[in-house]
Amino acid sequence: MLGVGKSSQKGQGLKLTTTVIDTLANELADHGNLTFAAAAAGISKGTLWRWRSAGEKILEAEEEAEDLGRKPKQLSKYEQLLKELFLRTKKARSANGKKLIKTIHHADDVKGAMFLLERQYRQDFKPPVKEVEKKTEFNLNITAALADSRARLEAIKKGKK
């Protein structure tokens, strides 16, 4: 499941190392973009997502074991690197998000900075969802049928009187 962490491009077999983690963390702290950070580290965005996801699962398993009063399993060197990658990239993205918030506070172009926050940190800064009545073809047909039925009923009532 954890794999060897190779890049998706043929001919490249870059493994997860502390140097790769350092590069990713520094890039993410600087601009927060996962795609650009992956490129700077020489890996694909997919590889970065897989590594981060694996690191998050390892961290969750450790926390669950602690919550249940069990001793977490001994991690391999690779699993330790995955966990470190997740924690450091999460912290770096958080630092970048804080930097963007400060930019918004002091910026002339507030909309631009807010756009970046919404796109790079969707889970925390997504715009509010507007409740809009959605009328489907089905709803419109029912509304039309009800109006037609009411008109016929009124015509029938008038014809009886």
C-alpha positions in Angstrom: 0.0 0.0 0.0 2.7 2.5 0.9 4.8 1.7 -2.2 8.3 2.9 -2.8 7.3 6.5 -3.6 8.5 6.8 -7.1 7.7 9.6 -9.4 5.1 8.9 -12.1 7.5 10.0 -14.9 9.4 7.2 -16.6 13.1 6.9 -15.8 12.7 8.8 -12.5 12.9 6.8 -9.3 13.3 9.6 -6.7 12.8 8.2 -3.3 11.5 10.0 -0.3 14.4 11.5 1.6 14.8 14.3 4.2 16.1 16.5 1.4 12.9 16.0 -0.6 10.9 16.8 2.5 12.9 19.9 3.2 12.4 21.1 -0.4 8.7 20.5 -0.2 8.3 22.2 3.2 10.3 25.2 2.1 8.4 25.6 -1.2 5.0 25.2 0.5 5.9 27.7 3.2 6.9 30.1 0.4 3.9 29.8 -1.9 1.5 27.1 -0.6 1.0 25.4 -4.0 1.3 21.6 -4.0 1.9 21.3 -7.7 4.8 23.8 -7.8 6.3 22.3 -4.6 6.2 18.8 -6.1 7.9 20.1 -9.3 10.6 21.8 -7.3 11.3 18.5 -5.4 11.4 16.6 -8.7 8.3 14.5 -8.1 4.8 14.4 -9.6 1.8 16.0 -7.8 0.3 12.5 -7.6 3.3 11.2 -5.8 3.1 14.0 -3.3 -0.6 13.4 -2.7 0.1 9.6 -2.2 2.9 10.3 0.2 0.9 12.9 2.2 -2.1 10.6 2.3 0.0 7.7 3.5 1.6 9.9 6.2 -1.7 11.1 7.4 -3.0 7.5 7.7 0.1 6.6 9.7 -0.4 9.6 12.0 -4.1 8.7 12.5 -3.3 5.1 13.3 -0.8 6.2 16.0 -3.4 8.6 17.5 -6.0 5.9 17.4 -3.7 3.5 19.2 -2.9 6.1 21.9 -6.6 6.9 22.3 -7.3 3.2 22.9 -4.4 3.0 25.4 -2.3 0.8 23.1 1.3 1.3 22.2 1.7 2.5 18.5 3.4 0.1 16.2 7.1 0.5 15.5 7.4 2.5 12.2 9.8 1.6 9.5 12.2 4.3 8.3 10.0 4.9 5.3 6.9 5.2 7.4 8.7 7.7 9.6 9.6 9.8 6.6 6.0 9.7 5.3 4.7 10.9 8.7 7.4 13.6 8.8 6.4 14.7 5.3 2.8 15.0 6.2 3.4 16.9 9.4 5.9 19.3 7.8 3.9 20.0 4.7 0.8 20.6 6.7 2.7 23.0 9.0 4.2 24.8 5.9 0.9 25.2 4.2 -0.6 26.6 7.4 2.3 29.1 7.6 1.6 30.1 4.0 -2.1 30.5 4.8 -1.3 32.8 7.7 0.9 34.8 5.3 -1.9 35.1 2.9 -4.3 36.3 5.6 -1.8 39.0 6.6 -1.6 40.0 2.9 -5.4 40.3 2.8 -5.3 42.5 5.8 -2.8 44.9 4.3 -3.5 44.5 0.6 -5.1 46.9 -1.9 -6.1 43.8 -3.9 -8.1 42.0 -1.3 -10.1 40.0 -3.8 -6.9 38.5 -5.3 -5.6 37.3 -2.0 -9.0 36.0 -1.0 -9.2 34.1 -4.3 -5.9 32.4 -3.5 -7.1 31.4 0.0 -10.3 30.0 -1.4 -8.5 28.0 -4.1 -5.5 26.8 -2.1 -7.2 26.2 1.3 -10.7 25.2 0.2 -11.5 23.3 3.4 -10.9 26.3 5.5 -11.8 29.3 3.3 -14.5 28.1 0.8 -17.0 30.8 0.0 -20.4 30.5 1.6 -22.9 28.5 -0.5 -25.8 30.6 -1.7 -29.2 28.9 -1.4 -30.6 29.2 -4.8 -33.9 27.6 -5.8 -33.2 25.1 -8.5 -36.0 24.5 -10.9 -35.6 21.4 -12.9 -37.7 20.5 -15.9 -39.6 18.1 -13.7 -40.5 20.8 -11.2 -41.6 23.1 -14.0 -43.8 20.4 -15.6 -45.5 19.7 -12.3 -46.1 23.4 -11.7 -47.6 23.8 -15.2 -49.8 20.6 -14.7 -51.1 22.0 -11.3 -51.9 25.3 -12.9 -53.7 23.6 -15.7 -55.6 21.3 -13.3 -56.7 24.3 -11.2 -57.9 26.1 -14.3 -59.9 23.0 -15.4 -61.4 22.7 -11.9 -62.4 26.3 -11.9 -64.0 25.9 -15.3 -65.9 22.8 -14.1 -67.1 24.7 -10.9 -68.3 27.6 -13.1 -70.1 25.3 -15.4 -72.1 23.6 -12.6 -73.4 27.0 -11.3 
